[in-house]
Amino acid sequence: MQALGWPAGLRLAITESGGILAVLPDPDGSFQVTNQGHVRVPVPLRHRCALAAGDRVLLAADPLRSRLSIYPPAALDTLPSQPLDLTGGAQ
C-alpha cells in the first residue's frame, strides 16, 4: 500500500478476470484498505480464483495507474514462460 500511496480507509473496487484480481481506488467501492494496510479479498472472489485462506499470492503494484494486481497460485501456473512486458509497450 505504501508503494501505491493508499491510506487506511481508502475505498476500493476489486474485480476478477482470468483468475487475476484487479484492485483500484473507487470512492463508491465496497471494500477498503484496513488500518493495518491490508486489502481483504471477499470470499466469492477468492472462490472464483481458487484462492484459499493462507495461500501466498504475487502482488504487483502499478503506482502510475494506481492499480494493484493479485495473482493467486492458480493464475501463476498459467502465466507464459516468456518474460512479460509489464510496461504496456511493445517488446
PDB file of N, CA, C and O in Angstrom:
ATOM      1  N   MET A   1       0.824  -1.179   0.000  1.00  0.00           N
ATOM      2  CA  MET A   1       0.000   0.000   0.000  1.00  0.00           C
ATOM      3  C   MET A   1       0.874   1.250   0.000  1.00  0.00           C
ATOM      4  O   MET A   1       0.503   2.291  -0.543  1.00  0.00           O
ATOM      5  N   GLN A   2       2.033   1.120   0.619  1.00  0.00           N
ATOM      6  CA  GLN A   2       2.932   2.261   0.669  1.00  0.00           C
ATOM      7  C   GLN A   2       3.401   2.648  -0.738  1.00  0.00           C
ATOM      8  O   GLN A   2       3.454   3.835  -1.057  1.00  0.00           O
ATOM      9  N   ALA A   3       3.740   1.672  -1.580  1.00  0.00           N
ATOM     10  CA  ALA A   3       4.198   1.958  -2.940  1.00  0.00           C
ATOM     11  C   ALA A   3       3.105   2.656  -3.746  1.00  0.00           C
ATOM     12  O   ALA A   3       3.396   3.470  -4.623  1.00  0.00           O
ATOM     13  N   LEU A   4       1.854   2.334  -3.447  1.00  0.00           N
ATOM     14  CA  LEU A   4       0.734   2.929  -4.169  1.00  0.00           C
ATOM     15  C   LEU A   4       0.268   4.241  -3.539  1.00  0.00           C
ATOM     16  O   LEU A   4      -0.463   5.011  -4.162  1.00  0.00           O
ATOM     17  N   GLY A   5       0.695   4.486  -2.300  1.00  0.00           N
ATOM     18  CA  GLY A   5       0.248   5.681  -1.593  1.00  0.00           C
ATOM     19  C   GLY A   5      -1.186   5.584  -1.117  1.00  0.00           C
ATOM     20  O   GLY A   5      -1.861   6.599  -0.944  1.00  0.00           O
ATOM     21  N   TRP A   6      -1.657   4.352  -0.902  1.00  0.00           N
ATOM     22  CA  TRP A   6      -3.038   4.139  -0.488  1.00  0.00           C
ATOM     23  C   TRP A   6      -3.128   4.149   1.041  1.00  0.00           C
ATOM     24  O   TRP A   6      -2.523   3.301   1.698  1.00  0.00           O
ATOM     25  N   PRO A   7      -3.869   5.087   1.607  1.00  0.00           N
ATOM     26  CA  PRO A   7      -4.005   5.156   3.063  1.00  0.00           C
ATOM     27  C   PRO A   7      -5.094   4.209   3.581  1.00  0.00           C
ATOM     28  O   PRO A   7      -5.941   3.732   2.825  1.00  0.00           O
ATOM     29  N   ALA A   8      -5.046   3.957   4.867  1.00  0.00           N
ATOM     30  CA  ALA A   8      -6.099   3.177   5.517  1.00  0.00           C
ATOM     31  C   ALA A   8      -7.436   3.880   5.279  1.00  0.00           C
ATOM     32  O   ALA A   8      -7.529   5.106   5.337  1.00  0.00           O
ATOM     33  N   GLY A   9      -8.459   3.082   5.013  1.00  0.00           N
ATOM     34  CA  GLY A   9      -9.797   3.620   4.804  1.00  0.00           C
ATOM     35  C   GLY A   9     -10.117   3.956   3.356  1.00  0.00           C
ATOM     36  O   GLY A   9     -11.269   4.245   3.033  1.00  0.00           O
ATOM     37  N   LEU A  10      -9.110   3.922   2.470  1.00  0.00           N
ATOM     38  CA  LEU A  10      -9.374   4.213   1.056  1.00  0.00           C
ATOM     39  C   LEU A  10     -10.358   3.195   0.503  1.00  0.00           C
ATOM     40  O   LEU A  10     -10.168   1.990   0.673  1.00  0.00           O
ATOM     41  N   ARG A  11     -11.404   3.667  -0.154  1.00  0.00           N
ATOM     42  CA  ARG A  11     -12.415   2.783  -0.744  1.00  0.00           C
ATOM     43  C   ARG A  11     -11.863   2.169  -2.018  1.00  0.00           C
ATOM     44  O   ARG A  11     -11.166   2.833  -2.785  1.00  0.00           O
ATOM     45  N   LEU A  12     -12.177   0.893  -2.241  1.00  0.00           N
ATOM     46  CA  LEU A  12     -11.629   0.133  -3.349  1.00  0.00           C
ATOM     47  C   LEU A  12     -12.699  -0.660  -4.081  1.00  0.00           C
ATOM     48  O   LEU A  12     -13.719  -1.040  -3.506  1.00  0.00           O
ATOM     49  N   ALA A  13     -12.446  -0.901  -5.359  1.00  0.00           N
ATOM     50  CA  ALA A  13     -13.219  -1.857  -6.154  1.00  0.00           C
ATOM     51  C   ALA A  13     -12.279  -3.017  -6.456  1.00  0.00           C
ATOM     52  O   ALA A  13     -11.109  -2.804  -6.773  1.00  0.00           O
ATOM     53  N   ILE A  14     -12.784  -4.235  -6.359  1.00  0.00           N
ATOM     54  CA  ILE A  14     -11.998  -5.426  -6.667  1.00  0.00           C
ATOM     55  C   ILE A  14     -12.759  -6.216  -7.725  1.00  0.00           C
ATOM     56  O   ILE A  14     -13.924  -6.565  -7.537  1.00  0.00           O
ATOM     57  N   THR A  15     -12.080  -6.494  -8.845  1.00  0.00           N
ATOM     58  CA  THR A  15     -12.688  -7.267  -9.915  1.00  0.00           C
ATOM     59  C   THR A  15     -11.781  -8.444 -10.246  1.00  0.00           C
ATOM     60  O   THR A  15     -10.597  -8.453  -9.911  1.00  0.00           O
ATOM     61  N   GLU A  16     -12.364  -9.438 -10.911  1.00  0.00           N
ATOM     62  CA  GLU A  16     -11.614 -10.643 -11.301  1.00  0.00           C
ATOM     63  C   GLU A  16     -11.739 -10.836 -12.802  1.00  0.00           C
ATOM     64  O   GLU A  16     -12.816 -10.682 -13.377  1.00  0.00           O
ATOM     65  N   SER A  17     -10.623 -11.173 -13.421  1.00  0.00           N
ATOM     66  CA  SER A  17     -10.619 -11.503 -14.843  1.00  0.00           C
ATOM     67  C   SER A  17      -9.534 -12.550 -15.075  1.00  0.00           C
ATOM     68  O   SER A  17      -8.361 -12.319 -14.779  1.00  0.00           O
ATOM     69  N   GLY A  18      -9.931 -13.686 -15.601  1.00  0.00           N
ATOM     70  CA  GLY A  18      -8.964 -14.741 -15.889  1.00  0.00           C
ATOM     71  C   GLY A  18      -8.235 -15.254 -14.663  1.00  0.00           C
ATOM     72  O   GLY A  18      -7.096 -15.711 -14.763  1.00  0.00           O
ATOM     73  N   GLY A  19      -8.880 -15.182 -13.507  1.00  0.00           N
ATOM     74  CA  GLY A  19      -8.260 -15.673 -12.277  1.00  0.00           C
ATOM     75  C   GLY A  19      -7.332 -14.679 -11.612  1.00  0.00           C
ATOM     76  O   GLY A  19      -6.717 -14.997 -10.594  1.00  0.00           O
ATOM     77  N   ILE A  20      -7.217 -13.475 -12.166  1.00  0.00           N
ATOM     78  CA  ILE A  20      -6.366 -12.434 -11.598  1.00  0.00           C
ATOM     79  C   ILE A  20      -7.270 -11.341 -11.054  1.00  0.00           C
ATOM     80  O   ILE A  20      -8.252 -10.960 -11.691  1.00  0.00           O
ATOM     81  N   LEU A  21      -6.936 -10.844  -9.877  1.00  0.00           N
ATOM     82  CA  LEU A  21      -7.736  -9.805  -9.242  1.00  0.00           C
ATOM     83  C   LEU A  21      -7.117  -8.435  -9.511  1.00  0.00           C
ATOM     84  O   LEU A  21      -5.901  -8.267  -9.427  1.00  0.00           O
ATOM     85  N   ALA A  22      -7.958  -7.471  -9.831  1.00  0.00           N
ATOM     86  CA  ALA A  22      -7.537  -6.085 -10.006  1.00  0.00           C
ATOM     87  C   ALA A  22      -8.178  -5.263  -8.899  1.00  0.00           C
ATOM     88  O   ALA A  22      -9.384  -5.340  -8.667  1.00  0.00           O
ATOM     89  N   VAL A  23      -7.351  -4.477  -8.219  1.00  0.00           N
ATOM     90  CA  VAL A  23      -7.819  -3.631  -7.126  1.00  0.00           C
ATOM     91  C   VAL A  23      -7.530  -2.185  -7.514  1.00  0.00           C
ATOM     92  O   VAL A  23      -6.393  -1.821  -7.813  1.00  0.00           O
ATOM     93  N   LEU A  24      -8.585  -1.366  -7.503  1.00  0.00           N
ATOM     94  CA  LEU A  24      -8.470   0.037  -7.901  1.00  0.00           C
ATOM     95  C   LEU A  24      -9.180   0.926  -6.897  1.00  0.00           C
ATOM     96  O   LEU A  24     -10.194   0.523  -6.327  1.00  0.00           O
ATOM     97  N   PRO A  25      -8.667   2.126  -6.669  1.00  0.00           N
ATOM     98  CA  PRO A  25      -9.405   3.070  -5.822  1.00  0.00           C
ATOM     99  C   PRO A  25     -10.742   3.408  -6.476  1.00  0.00           C
ATOM    100  O   PRO A  25     -10.831   3.592  -7.690  1.00  0.00           O
ATOM    101  N   ASP A  26     -11.771   3.483  -5.650  1.00  0.00           N
ATOM    102  CA  ASP A  26     -13.111   3.791  -6.149  1.00  0.00           C
ATOM    103  C   ASP A  26     -13.893   4.400  -4.994  1.00  0.00           C
ATOM    104  O   ASP A  26     -14.168   3.716  -4.009  1.00  0.00           O
ATOM    105  N   PRO A  27     -14.257   5.681  -5.101  1.00  0.00           N
ATOM    106  CA  PRO A  27     -14.981   6.316  -3.991  1.00  0.00           C
ATOM    107  C   PRO A  27     -16.278   5.601  -3.627  1.00  0.00           C
ATOM    108  O   PRO A  27     -16.762   5.728  -2.502  1.00  0.00           O
ATOM    109  N   ASP A  28     -16.847   4.846  -4.579  1.00  0.00           N
ATOM    110  CA  ASP A  28     -18.074   4.105  -4.314  1.00  0.00           C
ATOM    111  C   ASP A  28     -17.798   2.625  -4.059  1.00  0.00           C
ATOM    112  O   ASP A  28     -18.733   1.828  -3.984  1.00  0.00           O
ATOM    113  N   GLY A  29     -16.526   2.250  -3.925  1.00  0.00           N
ATOM    114  CA  GLY A  29     -16.141   0.854  -3.755  1.00  0.00           C
ATOM    115  C   GLY A  29     -16.688   0.244  -2.488  1.00  0.00           C
ATOM    116  O   GLY A  29     -16.920   0.931  -1.493  1.00  0.00           O
ATOM    117  N   SER A  30     -16.892  -1.068  -2.541  1.00  0.00           N
ATOM    118  CA  SER A  30     -17.451  -1.813  -1.413  1.00  0.00           C
ATOM    119  C   SER A  30     -16.385  -2.255  -0.417  1.00  0.00           C
ATOM    120  O   SER A  30     -16.717  -2.749   0.660  1.00  0.00           O
ATOM    121  N   PHE A  31     -15.118  -2.086  -0.758  1.00  0.00           N
ATOM    122  CA  PHE A  31     -14.018  -2.580   0.068  1.00  0.00           C
ATOM    123  C   PHE A  31     -13.131  -1.412   0.449  1.00  0.00           C
ATOM    124  O   PHE A  31     -13.271  -0.315  -0.092  1.00  0.00           O
ATOM    125  N   GLN A  32     -12.211  -1.650   1.388  1.00  0.00           N
ATOM    126  CA  GLN A  32     -11.303  -0.573   1.781  1.00  0.00           C
ATOM    127  C   GLN A  32      -9.999  -1.127   2.314  1.00  0.00           C
ATOM    128  O   GLN A  32      -9.914  -2.287   2.718  1.00  0.00           O
ATOM    129  N   VAL A  33      -8.986  -0.278   2.307  1.00  0.00           N
ATOM    130  CA  VAL A  33      -7.697  -0.618   2.906  1.00  0.00           C
ATOM    131  C   VAL A  33      -7.910  -0.623   4.420  1.00  0.00           C
ATOM    132  O   VAL A  33      -8.469   0.323   4.975  1.00  0.00           O
ATOM    133  N   THR A  34      -7.463  -1.695   5.086  1.00  0.00           N
ATOM    134  CA  THR A  34      -7.647  -1.797   6.537  1.00  0.00           C
ATOM    135  C   THR A  34      -6.684  -0.867   7.265  1.00  0.00           C
ATOM    136  O   THR A  34      -5.769  -0.308   6.661  1.00  0.00           O
ATOM    137  N   ASN A  35      -6.898  -0.711   8.556  1.00  0.00           N
ATOM    138  CA  ASN A  35      -5.997   0.100   9.380  1.00  0.00           C
ATOM    139  C   ASN A  35      -4.579  -0.452   9.381  1.00  0.00           C
ATOM    140  O   ASN A  35      -3.625   0.290   9.614  1.00  0.00           O
ATOM    141  N   GLN A  36      -4.435  -1.751   9.122  1.00  0.00           N
ATOM    142  CA  GLN A  36      -3.126  -2.387   9.067  1.00  0.00           C
ATOM    143  C   GLN A  36      -2.504  -2.279   7.670  1.00  0.00           C
ATOM    144  O   GLN A  36      -1.387  -2.751   7.455  1.00  0.00           O
ATOM    145  N   GLY A  37      -3.211  -1.667   6.727  1.00  0.00           N
ATOM    146  CA  GLY A  37      -2.699  -1.513   5.372  1.00  0.00           C
ATOM    147  C   GLY A  37      -2.911  -2.741   4.504  1.00  0.00           C
ATOM    148  O   GLY A  37      -2.160  -2.968   3.556  1.00  0.00           O
ATOM    149  N   HIS A  38      -3.925  -3.532   4.818  1.00  0.00           N
ATOM    150  CA  HIS A  38      -4.218  -4.748   4.062  1.00  0.00           C
ATOM    151  C   HIS A  38      -5.450  -4.556   3.187  1.00  0.00           C
ATOM    152  O   HIS A  38      -6.279  -3.679   3.427  1.00  0.00           O
ATOM    153  N   VAL A  39      -5.545  -5.404   2.163  1.00  0.00           N
ATOM    154  CA  VAL A  39      -6.758  -5.496   1.355  1.00  0.00           C
ATOM    155  C   VAL A  39      -7.326  -6.884   1.600  1.00  0.00           C
ATOM    156  O   VAL A  39      -6.645  -7.886   1.382  1.00  0.00           O
ATOM    157  N   ARG A  40      -8.556  -6.942   2.048  1.00  0.00           N
ATOM    158  CA  ARG A  40      -9.208  -8.235   2.274  1.00  0.00           C
ATOM    159  C   ARG A  40     -10.006  -8.605   1.028  1.00  0.00           C
ATOM    160  O   ARG A  40     -10.875  -7.859   0.577  1.00  0.00           O
ATOM    161  N   VAL A  41      -9.687  -9.775   0.489  1.00  0.00           N
ATOM    162  CA  VAL A  41     -10.396 -10.256  -0.698  1.00  0.00           C
ATOM    163  C   VAL A  41     -11.642 -10.998  -0.238  1.00  0.00           C
ATOM    164  O   VAL A  41     -11.545 -11.932   0.557  1.00  0.00           O
ATOM    165  N   PRO A  42     -12.814 -10.593  -0.728  1.00  0.00           N
ATOM    166  CA  PRO A  42     -14.055 -11.235  -0.284  1.00  0.00           C
ATOM    167  C   PRO A  42     -14.132 -12.700  -0.737  1.00  0.00           C
ATOM    168  O   PRO A  42     -13.566 -13.082  -1.761  1.00  0.00           O
ATOM    169  N   VAL A  43     -14.838 -13.492   0.046  1.00  0.00           N
ATOM    170  CA  VAL A  43     -14.952 -14.933  -0.191  1.00  0.00           C
ATOM    171  C   VAL A  43     -15.410 -15.275  -1.602  1.00  0.00           C
ATOM    172  O   VAL A  43     -14.799 -16.145  -2.223  1.00  0.00           O
ATOM    173  N   PRO A  44     -16.451 -14.644  -2.150  1.00  0.00           N
ATOM    174  CA  PRO A  44     -16.860 -15.026  -3.512  1.00  0.00           C
ATOM    175  C   PRO A  44     -15.733 -14.856  -4.546  1.00  0.00           C
ATOM    176  O   PRO A  44     -15.584 -15.689  -5.441  1.00  0.00           O
ATOM    177  N   LEU A  45     -14.956 -13.799  -4.424  1.00  0.00           N
ATOM    178  CA  LEU A  45     -13.832 -13.611  -5.352  1.00  0.00           C
ATOM    179  C   LEU A  45     -12.715 -14.607  -5.093  1.00  0.00           C
ATOM    180  O   LEU A  45     -12.076 -15.088  -6.029  1.00  0.00           O
ATOM    181  N   ARG A  46     -12.477 -14.918  -3.817  1.00  0.00           N
ATOM    182  CA  ARG A  46     -11.457 -15.941  -3.505  1.00  0.00           C
ATOM    183  C   ARG A  46     -11.849 -17.279  -4.118  1.00  0.00           C
ATOM    184  O   ARG A  46     -10.998 -17.984  -4.660  1.00  0.00           O
ATOM    185  N   HIS A  47     -13.113 -17.631  -4.038  1.00  0.00           N
ATOM    186  CA  HIS A  47     -13.575 -18.907  -4.615  1.00  0.00           C
ATOM    187  C   HIS A  47     -13.420 -18.910  -6.131  1.00  0.00           C
ATOM    188  O   HIS A  47     -13.011 -19.918  -6.707  1.00  0.00           O
ATOM    189  N   ARG A  48     -13.742 -17.790  -6.784  1.00  0.00           N
ATOM    190  CA  ARG A  48     -13.606 -17.709  -8.244  1.00  0.00           C
ATOM    191  C   ARG A  48     -12.159 -17.871  -8.698  1.00  0.00           C
ATOM    192  O   ARG A  48     -11.897 -18.322  -9.813  1.00  0.00           O
ATOM    193  N   CYS A  49     -11.228 -17.501  -7.831  1.00  0.00           N
ATOM    194  CA  CYS A  49      -9.798 -17.583  -8.175  1.00  0.00           C
ATOM    195  C   CYS A  49      -9.125 -18.815  -7.569  1.00  0.00           C
ATOM    196  O   CYS A  49      -7.905 -18.951  -7.651  1.00  0.00           O
ATOM    197  N   ALA A  50      -9.896 -19.705  -6.970  1.00  0.00           N
ATOM    198  CA  ALA A  50      -9.357 -20.883  -6.288  1.00  0.00           C
ATOM    199  C   ALA A  50      -8.306 -20.471  -5.262  1.00  0.00           C
ATOM    200  O   ALA A  50      -7.258 -21.104  -5.141  1.00  0.00           O
ATOM    201  N   LEU A  51      -8.597 -19.417  -4.538  1.00  0.00           N
ATOM    202  CA  LEU A  51      -7.687 -18.876  -3.536  1.00  0.00           C
ATOM    203  C   LEU A  51      -8.178 -19.275  -2.151  1.00  0.00           C
ATOM    204  O   LEU A  51      -9.283 -18.915  -1.743  1.00  0.00           O
ATOM    205  N   ALA A  52      -7.355 -20.014  -1.445  1.00  0.00           N
ATOM    206  CA  ALA A  52      -7.714 -20.464  -0.098  1.00  0.00           C
ATOM    207  C   ALA A  52      -7.058 -19.564   0.946  1.00  0.00           C
ATOM    208  O   ALA A  52      -6.036 -18.929   0.686  1.00  0.00           O
ATOM    209  N   ALA A  53      -7.662 -19.525   2.124  1.00  0.00           N
ATOM    210  CA  ALA A  53      -7.076 -18.757   3.220  1.00  0.00           C
ATOM    211  C   ALA A  53      -5.654 -19.249   3.467  1.00  0.00           C
ATOM    212  O   ALA A  53      -5.407 -20.452   3.551  1.00  0.00           O
ATOM    213  N   GLY A  54      -4.735 -18.314   3.582  1.00  0.00           N
ATOM    214  CA  GLY A  54      -3.344 -18.661   3.835  1.00  0.00           C
ATOM    215  C   GLY A  54      -2.502 -18.872   2.591  1.00  0.00           C
ATOM    216  O   GLY A  54      -1.280 -18.989   2.688  1.00  0.00           O
ATOM    217  N   ASP A  55      -3.140 -18.924   1.405  1.00  0.00           N
ATOM    218  CA  ASP A  55      -2.372 -19.054   0.170  1.00  0.00           C
ATOM    219  C   ASP A  55      -1.491 -17.823  -0.025  1.00  0.00           C
ATOM    220  O   ASP A  55      -1.881 -16.699   0.290  1.00  0.00           O
ATOM    221  N   ARG A  56      -0.301 -18.065  -0.550  1.00  0.00           N
ATOM    222  CA  ARG A  56       0.567 -16.952  -0.915  1.00  0.00           C
ATOM    223  C   ARG A  56       0.176 -16.484  -2.307  1.00  0.00           C
ATOM    224  O   ARG A  56      -0.204 -17.285  -3.160  1.00  0.00           O
ATOM    225  N   VAL A  57       0.274 -15.180  -2.527  1.00  0.00           N
ATOM    226  CA  VAL A  57      -0.076 -14.594  -3.810  1.00  0.00           C
ATOM    227  C   VAL A  57       1.068 -13.682  -4.260  1.00  0.00           C
ATOM    228  O   VAL A  57       1.900 -13.265  -3.455  1.00  0.00           O
ATOM    229  N   LEU A  58       1.092 -13.387  -5.543  1.00  0.00           N
ATOM    230  CA  LEU A  58       2.013 -12.400  -6.089  1.00  0.00           C
ATOM    231  C   LEU A  58       1.252 -11.091  -6.193  1.00  0.00           C
ATOM    232  O   LEU A  58       0.194 -11.026  -6.819  1.00  0.00           O
ATOM    233  N   LEU A  59       1.797 -10.046  -5.574  1.00  0.00           N
ATOM    234  CA  LEU A  59       1.200  -8.719  -5.658  1.00  0.00           C
ATOM    235  C   LEU A  59       2.034  -7.887  -6.616  1.00  0.00           C
ATOM    236  O   LEU A  59       3.260  -7.853  -6.510  1.00  0.00           O
ATOM    237  N   ALA A  60       1.377  -7.218  -7.548  1.00  0.00           N
ATOM    238  CA  ALA A  60       2.065  -6.335  -8.488  1.00  0.00           C
ATOM    239  C   ALA A  60       1.418  -4.960  -8.394  1.00  0.00           C
ATOM    240  O   ALA A  60       0.268  -4.771  -8.789  1.00  0.00           O
ATOM    241  N   ALA A  61       2.174  -4.005  -7.864  1.00  0.00           N
ATOM    242  CA  ALA A  61       1.672  -2.642  -7.719  1.00  0.00           C
ATOM    243  C   ALA A  61       2.072  -1.827  -8.943  1.00  0.00           C
ATOM    244  O   ALA A  61       3.211  -1.900  -9.404  1.00  0.00           O
ATOM    245  N   ASP A  62       1.137  -1.060  -9.458  1.00  0.00           N
ATOM    246  CA  ASP A  62       1.387  -0.152 -10.573  1.00  0.00           C
ATOM    247  C   ASP A  62       1.033   1.256 -10.104  1.00  0.00           C
ATOM    248  O   ASP A  62      -0.099   1.702 -10.293  1.00  0.00           O
ATOM    249  N   PRO A  63       1.991   1.963  -9.492  1.00  0.00           N
ATOM    250  CA  PRO A  63       1.691   3.292  -8.952  1.00  0.00           C
ATOM    251  C   PRO A  63       1.239   4.298 -10.011  1.00  0.00           C
ATOM    252  O   PRO A  63       0.435   5.181  -9.712  1.00  0.00           O
ATOM    253  N   LEU A  64       1.742   4.180 -11.239  1.00  0.00           N
ATOM    254  CA  LEU A  64       1.353   5.135 -12.282  1.00  0.00           C
ATOM    255  C   LEU A  64      -0.124   5.021 -12.627  1.00  0.00           C
ATOM    256  O   LEU A  64      -0.761   6.014 -12.976  1.00  0.00           O
ATOM    257  N   ARG A  65      -0.670   3.814 -12.532  1.00  0.00           N
ATOM    258  CA  ARG A  65      -2.092   3.594 -12.824  1.00  0.00           C
ATOM    259  C   ARG A  65      -2.922   3.448 -11.557  1.00  0.00           C
ATOM    260  O   ARG A  65      -4.130   3.221 -11.625  1.00  0.00           O
ATOM    261  N   SER A  66      -2.276   3.579 -10.402  1.00  0.00           N
ATOM    262  CA  SER A  66      -2.940   3.400  -9.114  1.00  0.00           C
ATOM    263  C   SER A  66      -3.730   2.097  -9.116  1.00  0.00           C
ATOM    264  O   SER A  66      -4.944   2.079  -8.911  1.00  0.00           O
ATOM    265  N   ARG A  67      -3.004   1.008  -9.353  1.00  0.00           N
ATOM    266  CA  ARG A  67      -3.634  -0.313  -9.507  1.00  0.00           C
ATOM    267  C   ARG A  67      -2.792  -1.364  -8.799  1.00  0.00           C
ATOM    268  O   ARG A  67      -1.562  -1.321  -8.821  1.00  0.00           O
ATOM    269  N   LEU A  68      -3.480  -2.305  -8.173  1.00  0.00           N
ATOM    270  CA  LEU A  68      -2.835  -3.462  -7.562  1.00  0.00           C
ATOM    271  C   LEU A  68      -3.395  -4.705  -8.238  1.00  0.00           C
ATOM    272  O   LEU A  68      -4.610  -4.886  -8.310  1.00  0.00           O
ATOM    273  N   SER A  69      -2.507  -5.561  -8.733  1.00  0.00           N
ATOM    274  CA  SER A  69      -2.926  -6.841  -9.305  1.00  0.00           C
ATOM    275  C   SER A  69      -2.534  -7.943  -8.340  1.00  0.00           C
ATOM    276  O   SER A  69      -1.430  -7.943  -7.797  1.00  0.00           O
ATOM    277  N   ILE A  70      -3.448  -8.882  -8.129  1.00  0.00           N
ATOM    278  CA  ILE A  70      -3.226 -10.011  -7.227  1.00  0.00           C
ATOM    279  C   ILE A  70      -3.273 -11.283  -8.054  1.00  0.00           C
ATOM    280  O   ILE A  70      -4.287 -11.596  -8.677  1.00  0.00           O
ATOM    281  N   TYR A  71      -2.164 -12.012  -8.051  1.00  0.00           N
ATOM    282  CA  TYR A  71      -2.049 -13.252  -8.809  1.00  0.00           C
ATOM    283  C   TYR A  71      -2.066 -14.433  -7.848  1.00  0.00           C
ATOM    284  O   TYR A  71      -1.067 -14.691  -7.177  1.00  0.00           O
ATOM    285  N   PRO A  72      -3.189 -15.163  -7.766  1.00  0.00           N
ATOM    286  CA  PRO A  72      -3.258 -16.368  -6.936  1.00  0.00           C
ATOM    287  C   PRO A  72      -2.390 -17.472  -7.547  1.00  0.00           C
ATOM    288  O   PRO A  72      -2.000 -17.373  -8.711  1.00  0.00           O
ATOM    289  N   PRO A  73      -2.080 -18.531  -6.774  1.00  0.00           N
ATOM    290  CA  PRO A  73      -1.249 -19.623  -7.296  1.00  0.00           C
ATOM    291  C   PRO A  73      -1.767 -20.206  -8.607  1.00  0.00           C
ATOM    292  O   PRO A  73      -0.968 -20.488  -9.500  1.00  0.00           O
ATOM    293  N   ALA A  74      -3.072 -20.396  -8.751  1.00  0.00           N
ATOM    294  CA  ALA A  74      -3.618 -20.981  -9.978  1.00  0.00           C
ATOM    295  C   ALA A  74      -3.335 -20.089 -11.179  1.00  0.00           C
ATOM    296  O   ALA A  74      -3.091 -20.600 -12.272  1.00  0.00           O
ATOM    297  N   ALA A  75      -3.361 -18.776 -11.007  1.00  0.00           N
ATOM    298  CA  ALA A  75      -3.084 -17.857 -12.105  1.00  0.00           C
ATOM    299  C   ALA A  75      -1.604 -17.886 -12.467  1.00  0.00           C
ATOM    300  O   ALA A  75      -1.251 -17.752 -13.638  1.00  0.00           O
ATOM    301  N   LEU A  76      -0.744 -18.059 -11.482  1.00  0.00           N
ATOM    302  CA  LEU A  76       0.694 -18.112 -11.750  1.00  0.00           C
ATOM    303  C   LEU A  76       1.052 -19.337 -12.575  1.00  0.00           C
ATOM    304  O   LEU A  76       1.974 -19.295 -13.390  1.00  0.00           O
ATOM    305  N   ASP A  77       0.331 -20.418 -12.365  1.00  0.00           N
ATOM    306  CA  ASP A  77       0.593 -21.648 -13.122  1.00  0.00           C
ATOM    307  C   ASP A  77       0.294 -21.474 -14.608  1.00  0.00           C
ATOM    308  O   ASP A  77       0.829 -22.216 -15.432  1.00  0.00           O
ATOM    309  N   THR A  78      -0.545 -20.513 -14.961  1.00  0.00           N
ATOM    310  CA  THR A  78      -0.936 -20.343 -16.354  1.00  0.00           C
ATOM    311  C   THR A  78      -0.167 -19.233 -17.066  1.00  0.00           C
ATOM    312  O   THR A  78      -0.371 -19.013 -18.260  1.00  0.00           O
ATOM    313  N   LEU A  79       0.713 -18.530 -16.352  1.00  0.00           N
ATOM    314  CA  LEU A  79       1.474 -17.463 -16.997  1.00  0.00           C
ATOM    315  C   LEU A  79       2.412 -18.047 -18.039  1.00  0.00           C
ATOM    316  O   LEU A  79       2.916 -19.157 -17.873  1.00  0.00           O
ATOM    317  N   PRO A  80       2.648 -17.309 -19.107  1.00  0.00           N
ATOM    318  CA  PRO A  80       3.568 -17.808 -20.134  1.00  0.00           C
ATOM    319  C   PRO A  80       4.990 -17.902 -19.596  1.00  0.00           C
ATOM    320  O   PRO A  80       5.360 -17.198 -18.656  1.00  0.00           O
ATOM    321  N   SER A  81       5.772 -18.773 -20.199  1.00  0.00           N
ATOM    322  CA  SER A  81       7.148 -18.947 -19.735  1.00  0.00           C
ATOM    323  C   SER A  81       8.052 -17.824 -20.227  1.00  0.00           C
ATOM    324  O   SER A  81       9.159 -17.657 -19.715  1.00  0.00           O
ATOM    325  N   GLN A  82       7.599 -17.052 -21.211  1.00  0.00           N
ATOM    326  CA  GLN A  82       8.373 -15.922 -21.704  1.00  0.00           C
ATOM    327  C   GLN A  82       8.178 -14.733 -20.761  1.00  0.00           C
ATOM    328  O   GLN A  82       7.119 -14.594 -20.148  1.00  0.00           O
ATOM    329  N   PRO A  83       9.192 -13.880 -20.646  1.00  0.00           N
ATOM    330  CA  PRO A  83       9.036 -12.693 -19.783  1.00  0.00           C
ATOM    331  C   PRO A  83       7.874 -11.829 -20.251  1.00  0.00           C
ATOM    332  O   PRO A  83       7.634 -11.675 -21.449  1.00  0.00           O
ATOM    333  N   LEU A  84       7.159 -11.268 -19.282  1.00  0.00           N
ATOM    334  CA  LEU A  84       6.044 -10.374 -19.593  1.00  0.00           C
ATOM    335  C   LEU A  84       6.547  -8.954 -19.749  1.00  0.00           C
ATOM    336  O   LEU A  84       7.473  -8.543 -19.050  1.00  0.00           O
ATOM    337  N   ASP A  85       5.947  -8.198 -20.660  1.00  0.00           N
ATOM    338  CA  ASP A  85       6.223  -6.782 -20.803  1.00  0.00           C
ATOM    339  C   ASP A  85       5.235  -6.045 -19.915  1.00  0.00           C
ATOM    340  O   ASP A  85       4.090  -5.820 -20.307  1.00  0.00           O
ATOM    341  N   LEU A  86       5.674  -5.670 -18.723  1.00  0.00           N
ATOM    342  CA  LEU A  86       4.778  -5.020 -17.763  1.00  0.00           C
ATOM    343  C   LEU A  86       4.680  -3.531 -17.979  1.00  0.00           C
ATOM    344  O   LEU A  86       3.965  -2.850 -17.244  1.00  0.00           O
ATOM    345  N   THR A  87       5.388  -2.999 -18.983  1.00  0.00           N
ATOM    346  CA  THR A  87       5.336  -1.570 -19.248  1.00  0.00           C
ATOM    347  C   THR A  87       4.171  -1.194 -20.126  1.00  0.00           C
ATOM    348  O   THR A  87       3.825  -0.016 -20.225  1.00  0.00           O
ATOM    349  N   GLY A  88       3.556  -2.175 -20.769  1.00  0.00           N
ATOM    350  CA  GLY A  88       2.444  -1.904 -21.667  1.00  0.00           C
ATOM    351  C   GLY A  88       2.876  -1.570 -23.071  1.00  0.00           C
ATOM    352  O   GLY A  88       2.035  -1.332 -23.937  1.00  0.00           O
ATOM    353  N   GLY A  89       4.177  -1.547 -23.315  1.00  0.00           N
ATOM    354  CA  GLY A  89       4.692  -1.245 -24.652  1.00  0.00           C
ATOM    355  C   GLY A  89       5.012  -2.507 -25.426  1.00  0.00           C
ATOM    356  O   GLY A  89       4.887  -3.616 -24.908  1.00  0.00           O
ATOM    357  N   ALA A  90       5.420  -2.333 -26.649  1.00  0.00           N
ATOM    358  CA  ALA A  90       5.788  -3.483 -27.496  1.00  0.00           C
ATOM    359  C   ALA A  90       7.153  -4.000 -27.093  1.00  0.00           C
ATOM    360  O   ALA A  90       8.013  -3.246 -26.635  1.00  0.00           O
ATOM    361  N   GLN A  91       7.338  -5.309 -27.272  1.00  0.00           N
ATOM    362  CA  GLN A  91       8.622  -5.915 -26.933  1.00  0.00           C
ATOM    363  C   GLN A  91       9.539  -5.895 -28.114  1.00  0.00           C
ATOM    364  O   GLN A  91      10.674  -6.364 -28.022  1.00  0.00           O
TER     365      GLN A  91
END
